[in-house]
Amino acid sequence: MEHYAELCRKYADTWVAVVNKKVVAFGEKLTEEKGESIRKEIGRPFVTFFVEGEARIL
């Protein structure tokens, strides 16, 4: 994914919503309601993914 390292620096350990290669929303939790609100605001589907920060060994 292009620019993933930059996303890791800015949005580590958060959910990110992307449209047209731009971050349109982010946060610790992505609820169904929040997703619906984002979709209504931008008027189209969007891509979401979790940006992992540092590796963790459990």
C-alpha contacts under 8 A as a table, 3 or more apart, distances in Angstrom:
res1	aa1	res2	aa2	distance
1	M	4	Y	5.71
3	H	6	E	5.33
3	H	7	L	6.44
4	Y	7	L	4.97
4	Y	8	C	6.16
5	A	8	C	5.02
5	A	9	R	6.44
6	E	9	R	5.18
6	E	10	K	6.33
7	L	10	K	5.18
7	L	11	Y	5.47
7	L	12	A	7.18
7	L	51	V	7.09
8	C	11	Y	5.41
8	C	12	A	4.81
8	C	51	V	6.06
8	C	52	E	6.78
8	C	53	G	6.15
9	R	12	A	6.03
9	R	53	G	7.96
11	Y	14	T	5.68
11	Y	15	W	7.83
11	Y	16	V	7.52
11	Y	26	F	7.63
11	Y	51	V	6.46
12	A	51	V	5.49
12	A	52	E	5.50
12	A	53	G	4.37
12	A	54	E	7.93
13	D	28	E	7.25
13	D	50	F	6.85
13	D	51	V	5.45
13	D	52	E	4.81
13	D	53	G	5.12
14	T	26	F	6.52
14	T	27	G	5.33
14	T	28	E	4.82
14	T	29	K	7.34
14	T	50	F	5.76
14	T	51	V	5.69
14	T	52	E	7.26
15	W	26	F	5.35
15	W	27	G	5.40
15	W	28	E	6.05
15	W	29	K	6.57
15	W	30	L	6.41
15	W	48	T	6.82
15	W	49	F	5.67
15	W	50	F	4.40
15	W	51	V	6.28
16	V	23	V	6.65
16	V	24	V	7.74
16	V	25	A	5.91
16	V	26	F	4.36
16	V	27	G	6.85
16	V	48	T	5.47
16	V	49	F	5.59
16	V	50	F	6.22
16	V	51	V	7.09
17	A	23	V	5.75
17	A	24	V	5.65
17	A	25	A	5.09
17	A	26	F	6.11
17	A	46	F	6.44
17	A	47	V	5.56
17	A	48	T	4.37
17	A	49	F	6.83
18	V	21	K	6.06
18	V	22	K	5.33
18	V	23	V	4.49
18	V	24	V	5.60
18	V	25	A	7.30
18	V	46	F	5.90
18	V	47	V	5.23
18	V	48	T	6.28
19	V	22	K	5.34
19	V	23	V	6.56
19	V	24	V	6.59
19	V	46	F	5.42
19	V	47	V	6.65
23	V	26	F	7.45
25	A	38	I	7.54
27	G	30	L	6.82
30	L	34	K	6.29
30	L	35	G	6.73
31	T	34	K	5.14
31	T	35	G	6.24
32	E	35	G	5.07
32	E	36	E	6.18
33	E	36	E	5.12
33	E	37	S	6.17
34	K	37	S	5.03
34	K	38	I	6.22
35	G	38	I	5.17
35	G	39	R	6.21
36	E	39	R	5.07
36	E	40	K	6.18
37	S	40	K	5.21
37	S	41	E	6.15
38	I	41	E	5.07
38	I	42	I	6.21
39	R	42	I	5.41
39	R	43	G	5.52
39	R	44	R	5.65
39	R	45	P	5.93
39	R	46	F	7.08
40	K	43	G	4.99
40	K	44	R	7.25
52	E	55	A	7.60
